[in-house]
Structures are given as structure tokens and as C-alpha cells.
Amino acid sequence: MEDWDYYICDLDGETAGVFLNLALAGQAPDVERRVSLRIATPLIDPDENGLTDGQSDHADRLEDDLEETLRARMDAVYVGRITHSGLREFYFYASGSQGVLQAAREVEQRHPEYKLEAGSAQDPKWEQYLQVMYPTPEVLRSMRNHKVLAALMEQGDELAKPRPVDHFIYFGSPEARHEFRRKAAELGFAVRRELNAEDEEDIEQPFGLILWRQQPVDPASIDAATAQLDRLAAEVHGSYDGWECPVAK
């Protein structure tokens, strides 16, 4: 499975851009791949923030070549990259480190404009991926929001136009759902529909709720709304599960 996305964060006091395969979180750590591999290179033409390369075509070809070569030589899984201060670091997981230096040299010969350095570390818990690279729940929620917004904009949506927005939340008991309903009503959310146990496959949280509210879906508005509902759901041990809306033009 693949679910690639990008976000900006603060990493040890520096602004960093992280591009990673979010789908791997569901199967991490991989017990057969306990070694983290790092291959780093300075960008050819970094922007003023040191996050992007003016030679993006070259950078993309390098990334593809690294992924293909390490997969072929070491059965390595590419998990993503971190870019900061004009340096790009590619991260993989493999069963061992033998061969990573040779693979890096092989790729470097095909891309002489880049100077690669390679290293490895024992990482059986996948801490580099799960703790360093993977976004916080707040950032992940915003990333998912922005994916929906991108799909809406492709259809010509005017995000600032108010429209009915449905939100989906799940609970472990009817009592938790009732308490959440009461709190959400104070924020202007109305009930669209309750989802009962027989409708749902989730054994732990079989009691669902669809709320709606008339609102715009520009990034600030939808991030604020989902943050409110996520926080309220957590207070009663529920789970916020996303939103949907019609296109507004």
C-alpha cells in the first residue's frame, strides 16, 4: 500500500519538509527489516529555505533510482525523505546494512551531479519512521483535510462558500454518543443521522454519528471545525473519522 504525502515541520530547531508513505504505519515495525538506512546528499540548487531543489527533475530521477536500486540489491523498503538546510536525506528499512555503500556508489555514478553519503542504524522499532518522520495527530488531520480540499478544487469548488458539511464520529457506547451530541450542539452542529451497532463493522466503536453544519471549507475553517470535533470526541473516548461535503461553485 502507498499513501504518499508531504508536510512542513520543525525538526531540532530547523524548518524541514517531510515526504513519506503514511500507509506503512499500519504495518510498522516490520520484524524482517530492522535496520534503518540513510542516504543523504546536498541539493544542487536549494531555495532560500533549503527545502526544495531548483533542479527538481534531477532530484526526482535520483530518488527513483535510489528506490529501485536499494529494493533490487537489498530488498529495502523506501519510507520517505527529510529535507532541511539544503540537505536531502532518504530513508529505507532493510534486513541488514551490507551492500548499502555499494548501492549508493552505483547510483552516484549515474548521477554525478550529486554526492551521496550512506549510513545505517539498528532500528527494530522503526523509531526513525514512527517517531521522527510520522506526523503528529494534529498535523495528520490537517493533511487529510487538505487532500479533500485539493479534490474539491479540482472540481472548481469555491472553498470560501458556505455549504452543509457532514462529519463522522464513532463511539464505544450510546451514552458517550449522547454526551458528544450535547457538546457538539453548543458549537452549532446538528444531527444528520445516528449509526447503530447493526450498521457498523467496528466492534470497539459501533455507535456512529453523522453531524452537519453550514460552513465554508477554506483551510482555516475546516481545520478549526475538525479540531473541535476531534477534541470533543477524545473527551468521551470516541474517534473522529472525517468529513464530506458537496462542491460549491
Secondary structure, DSSP 8 states (H G I E B T S, - for coil): ---EEEEEEEETTEEEEEEEEGGGGGG-S-TT--EEEEEEEE-SSB-TTSSSBS-HHHHHHHHHHHHHHHHHHH--EEEEEEEETTEEEEEEEES--TTHHHHHHHHHHH-TT---EEEEEE-TT-HIIIIIIS--HHHHHHHHHHHHHHHHHHTT--TTS-EEEEEEEEESSHHHHHHHHHHHHTTT-EEEEEE-GGG---SSS-EEEEEEEEE--SHHHHHHHHHHHHHHHHHTT-EEEEEE-----
